[in-house]
């Protein structure tokens, strides 16, 4: 589902990052724990959050 790298995220616009963050959050909320989907979504969410923080942006 989510195949992202830090390099990929640095090329995204702020709006694209916010959208990816929301998609990962929704996917994480619906995925069963201890599944590959859950782990991928959690990892993607962490990468996106780190990039947003690096840019000084905060989602509400």
Steps between C-alpha positions, in 0.01 A plus 500: 500500500757760608840490335666822604850617569631819653617608154150449358346703779740792455375548144132515605317827549360589841149415377614161368666422833187595690292277272741207545492552876120486498497189277749321726302599810176364355671180387658455842163544670336227291787249483514214745791519739793266443441485127727609218253773402506641851880497511530666157251773592672564833838524331367735231334715763829533686692598187237756403486643852881537502496686169219730615695574818817566299304758299356653815142404411245357740173329409197560716 
